[in-house]
Amino acid sequence: MDELLQLAMSHKWVAVSAIAIGALSRAAKAGKLTPLLQVGARYRPLIVIALGVISGALEAMVIGTPWQDALLGGLVAACIAMGGHGVLIEALRGGRELGEKK
């Protein structure tokens, strides 16, 4: 959590967004969200991209980042979240989420 605060304090919004999107995606996959927010595996990549675009739009509105840069940063954050999951969870851990018992 301290690392996340340090990233936010130094305005590393792409990294902060990637971590937040990854956490929301993991919660959706684990069924930890309300039934209204449950998303099937087929649609999770689309939701991750939408969350990235939303994070970019929020950055543009709140911080004043130019729209093109903010949306590109949001898409990069979404790609980092999906790529990190693909490498860390699917490839290295055989699909087991972090914290799951062997």
Secondary structure by P-SEA (a helix, b strand, c coil): caaaaaaaaacaaaaaaaaaaaaaaaaaaaccccccccccccaaaaaaaaaaaaaaaaaaaaccccaaaaaaaaaaaaaaaaaaaacccccccccccccccc
